[in-house]
């Protein structure tokens, strides 16, 4: 028995019941403020003295920052109010610059997926295109997993040769060992099982969030996508679109095509077709076929050019050229239930 590597995608939810919990999160504005703070730190690295931007007072008690840009400080609210008109232009410029820096990071093409450790082909994006082994934490593609199953009737792990777990207790024990080793896939899966109440675990959305946050901090992009999806749809938390977009952005920058697809959809609804097209293009290069379908739809409605659609087709074909193999095709054709479908 093996565990799937991912659990939730951009377009589907679940029918499970959820408890309401509080979820601490940084908004997109907080992200902008962090970037401004980084600029400020570079500028004032050699000067730790706080100076009121209005009256010039110095001291540690000058700590009332501008609410928007966080770049200037005041000794009190009265000075902040008095200086507001003079600071407005600079404040807006700092916010604009920070937004530009953020977009540079947001619209970078994420690094490619890791290769399968057996066939050394690029790992498919589709979750049914690969399999995770909880015994040793290895992930292999569907083609190699199918090939191994044909020659190994005992269904042992192709790496550590551990037999397949024969109970939920054994699977949970193995996953627990991987969690102790900071295996972000195991931590992510544990969050999913807490969300759904699977494999003997009681449904607990609070613990699900804890595991997704931890996995996300360790580099698991889909964990942040799950959090964003929960905030966007009120699954266990109050609906909060700002938090949803914040976590979708974190996930997209870490390489989640589902999250980027969701960001693109949000830009479409806001009427920002150029930004949505950028997101869809990046997602298509990562193998997200629904994003390709959306570009086709946008093109049909006159919001994208023929060149845009042609480029999207070329990007998707390039992705297929990296992942396709006869072995994976054989695995996908062997099952009618799409167990090994990889694109």
matplotlib code that plots the C-alpha trace (Angstrom):
import matplotlib.pyplot as plt

x = [0.0, 1.4, 0.4, -0.4, 1.9, -0.8, -4.4, -6.3, -6.4, -7.5, -11.0, -12.5, -13.5, -14.7, -18.1, -16.6, -17.8, -15.4, -15.0, -14.4, -11.0, -9.0, -6.2, -3.3, -2.0, -0.2, -2.1, -0.7, -0.2, 1.9, 4.0, 4.5, 5.4, 8.0, 9.6, 9.7, 11.2, 14.0, 14.7, 14.7, 17.1, 19.5, 19.3, 19.7, 21.9, 24.5, 22.1, 20.0, 18.8, 15.1, 14.3, 10.8, 10.2, 8.2, 9.9, 13.3, 13.3, 15.7, 15.3, 14.1, 10.6, 10.3, 8.5, 5.2, 5.6, 3.6, 0.7, 1.1, 4.8, 6.5, 9.4, 9.3, 8.7, 7.2, 7.3, 3.5, 0.3, 0.1, 3.4, 2.3, -0.9, 0.9, 3.5, 0.9, 0.6, 4.3, 4.9, 2.0, 3.9, 7.0, 4.7, 2.9, 6.2, 7.6, 4.4, 4.6, 8.3, 7.6, 4.7, 7.0, 9.6, 6.9, 5.6, 9.2, 9.2, 5.6, 5.9, 9.2, 9.0, 9.4, 12.2, 11.3, 10.0, 12.5, 13.3, 12.1, 15.0, 14.6, 14.0, 15.4, 12.6, 10.9, 8.2, 4.6, 2.6, -0.6, -0.9, -1.8, 1.5, 3.7, 3.6, 5.1, 6.5, 6.0, 8.6, 11.6, 10.1, 10.9, 8.7, 8.7, 6.7, 3.7, 5.5, 8.3, 5.8, 3.8, 7.0, 8.1, 4.7, 4.8, 8.1, 7.7, 4.6, 5.4, 4.9, 8.1, 9.5, 11.9, 14.4, 14.4, 12.6, 10.1, 6.9, 3.7, 1.9, -1.0, -3.0, -3.8, -1.8, 1.3, 0.9, 0.5, 3.5, 5.7, 4.4, 5.0, 8.7, 8.9, 7.3, 9.9, 12.5, 10.9, 9.7, 7.5, 5.4, 4.6, 3.7, 1.5, -0.3, -0.9, -2.6, -4.8, -5.7, -6.6, -8.7, -10.6, -10.5, -8.8, -6.6, -7.9, -7.3, -10.1, -11.1, -9.3, -8.9, -6.7, -4.2, -4.5, -3.5, -0.6, 0.8, 0.2, 2.0, 4.9, 5.1, 4.9, 7.8, 9.8, 9.1, 6.0, 4.1, 0.8, 0.5, 0.1, -2.3, -4.5, -4.5, -5.4, -8.2, -9.5, -9.6, -11.1, -13.9, -14.4, -13.3, -12.8, -12.1, -13.9, -13.7, -10.9, -10.0, -6.9, -5.4, -6.4, -4.5, -1.5, -1.2, -1.9, 1.0, 3.3, 2.3, 2.6, 6.1, 7.1, 5.9, 2.2, 0.4, -3.0, -2.4, -1.2, -4.3, -6.4, -4.5, -5.1, -8.8, -8.9, -7.2, -9.8, -12.6, -10.9, -10.6, -6.8, -6.4, -2.7, -1.8, -4.1, -2.5, 1.0, -0.2, -1.9, 1.3, 3.5, 1.0, 0.8, 4.6, 4.3, 1.9, -1.5, -3.9, -6.8, -4.8, -4.3, -8.0, -8.6, -6.1, -8.1, -11.3, -9.7, -8.5, -12.0, -13.5, -10.9, -8.9, -5.8, -4.0, -3.5, 0.2, -0.6, -2.6, 0.1, 2.7, 0.6, 0.3, 4.1, 4.7, 2.4, 4.0, 7.4, 6.2, 4.8, 8.1, 9.8, 7.5, 6.2, 7.6, 6.4, 6.6, 4.3, 1.9, 1.8, 1.0, -1.7, -3.3, -3.3, -6.1, -9.5, -9.7, -7.0, -4.8, -1.6, -2.8, 0.0, -1.2]
y = [0.0, 3.4, 7.0, 9.5, 12.5, 15.3, 15.6, 18.7, 20.5, 23.9, 23.1, 20.6, 20.6, 17.9, 17.1, 16.7, 18.7, 21.1, 22.9, 26.6, 27.6, 30.8, 31.0, 33.5, 34.7, 37.5, 39.5, 40.5, 44.0, 42.4, 40.8, 44.2, 45.7, 43.0, 43.9, 47.6, 46.7, 44.8, 47.9, 50.0, 47.7, 47.9, 51.7, 52.0, 49.1, 51.4, 53.7, 52.2, 55.6, 56.3, 59.8, 61.4, 62.3, 65.4, 67.0, 65.4, 63.9, 61.0, 58.1, 54.6, 55.9, 57.1, 53.9, 55.0, 53.9, 55.0, 52.6, 52.0, 51.9, 51.4, 53.4, 56.4, 56.7, 59.3, 60.1, 60.2, 60.2, 64.0, 64.1, 61.4, 63.3, 66.5, 65.0, 62.9, 65.4, 65.8, 62.0, 61.0, 61.1, 59.3, 56.7, 55.9, 55.6, 53.2, 51.1, 51.1, 50.0, 47.2, 46.0, 45.9, 43.9, 41.5, 41.0, 40.2, 37.3, 36.3, 35.9, 34.0, 30.6, 28.2, 25.6, 22.3, 19.3, 16.8, 13.8, 10.3, 8.6, 5.4, 6.5, 10.0, 11.6, 14.7, 13.9, 14.6, 17.4, 15.4, 13.7, 10.3, 10.5, 9.6, 7.6, 8.3, 5.5, 6.2, 3.6, 5.6, 8.8, 8.1, 9.3, 7.6, 8.1, 6.0, 4.3, 3.0, 2.0, 0.0, -1.6, -2.6, -4.1, -6.4, -8.0, -7.8, -9.7, -9.0, -5.2, -4.3, -0.8, -0.6, 1.3, 0.0, -3.3, -2.8, -4.7, -2.8, -1.8, -4.2, -1.9, 1.8, 1.5, 0.4, 3.1, 5.7, 4.5, 4.7, 8.2, 9.2, 8.3, 10.3, 13.3, 13.1, 13.3, 16.5, 14.8, 17.5, 15.1, 13.0, 16.1, 17.3, 13.9, 13.9, 17.3, 15.9, 12.9, 15.1, 17.2, 14.2, 12.0, 9.1, 6.1, 6.0, 9.7, 11.9, 14.8, 17.9, 20.9, 22.7, 19.9, 19.9, 23.5, 23.0, 20.2, 22.2, 25.3, 23.1, 21.3, 24.7, 26.1, 23.0, 23.7, 21.8, 24.2, 22.3, 22.7, 26.5, 25.9, 23.8, 26.6, 29.1, 26.9, 26.6, 30.3, 30.9, 28.5, 28.6, 25.1, 25.0, 28.8, 32.0, 33.0, 35.4, 36.2, 38.3, 35.4, 33.0, 35.0, 35.4, 31.6, 31.0, 33.4, 31.5, 28.2, 29.5, 30.9, 27.6, 25.8, 24.9, 25.0, 24.6, 27.7, 29.7, 28.6, 30.0, 33.3, 33.6, 33.0, 35.8, 38.2, 37.3, 38.1, 41.4, 42.2, 42.1, 40.0, 40.6, 39.4, 36.4, 35.4, 35.6, 33.2, 30.8, 30.7, 29.8, 27.1, 25.7, 25.4, 23.4, 21.0, 22.4, 21.4, 23.4, 26.6, 25.7, 25.3, 28.7, 30.4, 28.9, 30.3, 33.7, 33.6, 32.7, 35.6, 38.0, 38.7, 36.9, 36.9, 34.0, 34.3, 33.9, 30.7, 29.3, 30.0, 28.2, 25.1, 25.1, 25.4, 22.4, 20.3, 21.1, 19.9, 16.7, 16.1, 16.1, 13.7, 11.2, 7.7, 4.3, 2.9, 5.6, 5.2, 1.5, 2.2, 4.7, 2.2, -0.7, 0.7, 2.1, 4.0, 6.4, 5.2, 5.9, 8.7, 11.2, 14.0]
z = [0.0, -0.9, -0.2, -2.9, -3.0, -3.0, -2.0, -3.0, -6.3, -7.4, -8.6, -6.2, -2.5, -0.2, 1.3, 4.8, 7.8, 9.3, 12.7, 12.7, 13.9, 14.0, 11.5, 11.9, 8.6, 7.0, 4.3, 1.0, 2.4, 5.1, 2.4, 0.8, 4.2, 4.7, 1.4, 2.2, 5.6, 3.8, 1.8, 4.9, 6.7, 3.8, 3.9, 7.6, 8.4, 9.9, 11.7, 14.5, 15.8, 15.3, 14.3, 14.1, 10.5, 11.6, 14.6, 14.4, 17.9, 18.4, 20.7, 21.3, 21.9, 18.3, 17.2, 15.7, 12.1, 9.0, 8.8, 5.0, 4.0, 7.5, 6.2, 8.5, 12.2, 14.5, 18.2, 18.5, 16.6, 16.5, 14.6, 12.3, 11.4, 10.9, 8.6, 6.6, 3.7, 3.2, 3.4, 1.1, -2.2, -0.9, 0.8, -2.4, -4.3, -1.7, -2.0, -5.8, -5.7, -3.2, -5.4, -8.4, -6.5, -5.3, -8.9, -10.0, -7.6, -8.2, -12.0, -12.0, -13.6, -10.7, -10.9, -12.7, -10.7, -9.5, -11.6, -10.8, -9.0, -11.1, -14.7, -14.3, -16.2, -15.0, -12.4, -13.6, -12.1, -11.9, -8.5, -10.0, -11.9, -8.9, -5.7, -2.3, -0.1, 3.6, 4.6, 3.4, 2.0, -1.6, -4.4, -7.8, -11.0, -11.9, -14.7, -12.5, -9.7, -12.2, -13.6, -10.1, -9.3, -12.3, -11.2, -7.5, -6.3, -2.7, -3.3, -1.5, -1.6, -4.6, -2.4, 1.2, 0.4, 3.2, 2.7, 2.1, 5.4, 6.1, 8.4, 9.1, 12.3, 10.5, 7.9, 10.6, 12.4, 9.3, 8.5, 12.1, 11.7, 8.5, 10.2, 12.9, 10.1, 8.8, 5.6, 4.2, 2.1, 5.1, 7.1, 4.3, 4.0, 7.7, 7.4, 4.7, 6.8, 9.8, 7.5, 6.1, 9.2, 7.3, 8.3, 11.9, 12.6, 14.0, 11.9, 13.2, 11.0, 13.6, 13.4, 9.6, 9.5, 11.8, 9.6, 6.4, 7.9, 8.9, 5.6, 3.7, 5.7, 4.7, 1.1, 0.2, -2.1, -2.2, 1.6, 1.2, -1.6, 0.7, 3.3, 0.6, -0.7, 2.9, 3.4, 0.0, 0.6, 4.3, 5.0, 8.7, 8.9, 8.1, 4.5, 4.0, 0.4, 1.3, 3.3, 0.5, -2.1, 0.3, 0.6, -3.0, -3.9, -1.5, -3.0, -6.6, -6.0, -4.5, -7.6, -7.1, -10.5, -8.8, -6.7, -9.7, -11.6, -8.8, -8.8, -12.5, -12.0, -9.4, -11.8, -14.4, -12.0, -11.3, -15.0, -14.9, -18.1, -18.6, -15.1, -15.4, -18.7, -17.1, -14.3, -16.8, -19.0, -16.0, -14.9, -18.4, -18.5, -15.3, -16.9, -15.7, -18.5, -17.1, -17.4, -21.1, -21.4, -19.8, -22.2, -25.1, -23.6, -23.1, -26.7, -27.9, -26.1, -27.5, -24.4, -25.7, -29.0, -31.4, -30.5, -26.8, -27.5, -29.8, -27.2, -24.5, -26.8, -27.3, -23.6, -22.9, -25.6, -24.1, -20.7, -22.3, -24.0, -20.7, -18.9, -21.5, -21.8, -23.0, -19.5, -18.1, -21.1, -20.3, -16.7, -17.6, -20.0, -17.6, -15.4, -16.2, -12.9, -13.9, -11.1, -13.1, -15.3, -15.5, -17.8]

ax = plt.figure().add_subplot(projection="3d")
ax.plot(x, y, z, "-o")
ax.set_aspect("equal")
plt.show()
